[in-house]
């Protein structure tokens, strides 16, 4: 899918970022810039909220199996090595 930049200011910014980071293309510069911005946005979420999201995801997986044998599982994974 293509990204078309129709705003002259945004195009200029993309060119500046491309030059600043020595990206081979404007597309690559925009990709890197967007990744960095996303990382920064995620870091700005308070730790308590990030932990709560992880806990919710774990709870959504379902309850633990009380009969699960981790040692047997690990031994099986190493079988033959």
Buried (B, 14 or more C-beta within 10 A) or exposed (E): EEEEBEEEEEEEBBEEBBEEEEBEEBBBBBEBBEEEEEEEEEEEEEEEEEEEEEEEEEEEEEEEEEEEEEEEEEEEEEEEE
